[in-house]
Amino acid sequence: MNHYFISHFKKRANSFQNVTANSQAIYNILSTAILSGINFITIPLFTRLLGAEQYGLYSVFHSWVIIIMCFITLECRSGLGTAKYVFKEKYEEYKSSSLMFGLMAATVFILISITFRNQLSEIFGYSPSVVILVFISALGYHLIEFAKNAYIYEKKAQKNFILSVSLAILTVALSFLFLKVECFEEKFLARAYGDVLPYLTMSAVIVMVTLKKTPPKCNKEYWKHCFIMGFPIVFHGLSQDILKQSDRIMMQHMGYAGTTVGIYSFFCTYTAIVNVLLTALNTTWCPFYYDDLNEKAYEKLKGKCNNYLELFTIITCGFLLVSREMCYFFASREYWTGMNVIPLLVIGIYFIFMYQFPVNFEFYLKKTKIIAIGTFSAAIVNIVLNIILIPKWGMYGAALATAVSYGLLFVAHYVIAANMREMKFHMNLKSFTPGLSAVLVFSLLFYTTHNFWILRWISGILIGSFEIFRIIKRKRIF
C-alpha cells in the first residue's frame, strides 16, 4: 500500500513538473512567436522606409549597443540563476543588491563615454552624440534583460511575456512615428530613438519597483558572487558579440558599400528568427536543466536532451525549406541578391545551439572563467577569418567565418565540459551527429531545390506535423 502511494505521488509530481515546464515553455515560445511575428511584419516596412544604406547604419548602431551592453553593468544578471541555489531564501536581497552593483558600474561607463565622446566617435564611426546614445541604449537594454532573466529563473514566464510583447509593440510604433514625422535628418536615428525610449522607460519602472520592494544592501557576499559570476561573462559576452556583430562592422571599415552591408544585415536579422526561437527554448530549458542536475536525475535528463535536439533540428530544417519564399515577401528586390547566404548563417546558429549544452553545464558548475576563455578564443579566430575571407568573398566570407568560428566554439566548450572533474558531462559527440548531419543536408537542398518550392513547403509541413505529434504523444516539449 505504501509503495502504491509513493508511486502515485511520484507520478503526480512528475505530471505537475511537466505541466509547469510546458507552461513556462509555451509562454516563452509564444512571446517569441509574437515578437518574431511583429518583427517579420515590420521588416518590409522598415527596409523600405529606411533603404539599404540607412538600414545598414541602424544595424551597425544596434551592433555597437549589443557589444556595449555586455560589459556596461559588469554582467550583473549572470549570477541570478545560481543565486537561486546559493542564497535560496535570501535570493530577493541578492537580486536587488546585484542590480545596484550593475547600476553603479554603468554610471562609471556612461561618464567615460561622455568624457571621451570625440575619441570614441572616430572608433564607432558615428557623431559624439550618437556614441553617448549607444551607451545609454546599452544600459536600457541590459536592465530589461536583467528583469527577463529574473522572471525566467523565478519561473514567471507570464511576466516575461507581457514585458517582451509590450516593448516590441512600443518600439515599432514609436520608430514608425518618428520616421513618418521626419524629425531626424538621418533616418536610422528615428529607428534608434524609437527603440531606446521605450527600453529606458520600462527599465526605469523595473528598477524603482525592484529596489522599493527589497532595498539593496552593501553585502560583500552578494557582490562577490555577482562579480565572480559576472566579470568573466563580460569577456564571454564580448566574445559572443564579436562573433555576432564584428562581420558587419569590419565590412563597413573595409570600405564595402552601405548597400552591401545593409543587405547582409537584413539576412542576419532575417535568419535571427531561428536564433530567437533558440533563445526562447534555452531560457525555458535552463531552470529545469539545473533542477535535474541538482537532483542528479541523469536518465531523465538524457531523454530531455534528445527531445530538445530533435525539436530544434526540425525547426532549423523547416526554416531552410521555406525561407526563400518568406524572403520574397519580407524584403524588396534589392535584398534578394544576398539570399544564398542564408544556409551559412543558419549553420552558424545551429552551432550556437550545440555549444549551449556544454556551456549550460559549465554555468551550473560556476566555471565562468573557463567559459570566457573558450569564447574569447573563438572570437579571435572569427576576426582573423573575417580579415582573410571578407576581402575574397564579401558577405559570404563573413557568414562562412562566423559559421566556422561557432563550430570551433562548440568543440572548445565540449572538450572543456567533458573534462570537468566535479561532475561528468552527460552528453557525447554522437548525441549531436544526427542533428548536425540533417542541417547540412537541408542546407544543400536549399541550393539544389530552389525551383521546387511546392515540394519544399510540403516537406516542411510534414516534418513540422511529425514533431507536433511527437510533443503531443510525450505530453511535454522537452
Secondary structure as GFF3:
##gff-version 3
##sequence-region A 1 478
A	DSSP	alpha_helix	2	69	.	.	.	ID=ss1
A	DSSP	three_ten_helix	76	79	.	.	.	ID=ss2
A	DSSP	alpha_helix	80	86	.	.	.	ID=ss3
A	DSSP	three_ten_helix	88	90	.	.	.	ID=ss4
A	DSSP	alpha_helix	91	115	.	.	.	ID=ss5
A	DSSP	alpha_helix	117	124	.	.	.	ID=ss6
A	DSSP	alpha_helix	128	153	.	.	.	ID=ss7
A	DSSP	alpha_helix	157	181	.	.	.	ID=ss8
A	DSSP	alpha_helix	187	213	.	.	.	ID=ss9
A	DSSP	alpha_helix	220	253	.	.	.	ID=ss10
A	DSSP	alpha_helix	258	295	.	.	.	ID=ss11
A	DSSP	alpha_helix	298	330	.	.	.	ID=ss12
A	DSSP	three_ten_helix	333	341	.	.	.	ID=ss13
A	DSSP	alpha_helix	342	364	.	.	.	ID=ss14
A	DSSP	alpha_helix	368	393	.	.	.	ID=ss15
A	DSSP	alpha_helix	395	418	.	.	.	ID=ss16
A	DSSP	alpha_helix	429	448	.	.	.	ID=ss17
A	DSSP	alpha_helix	453	474	.	.	.	ID=ss18
###
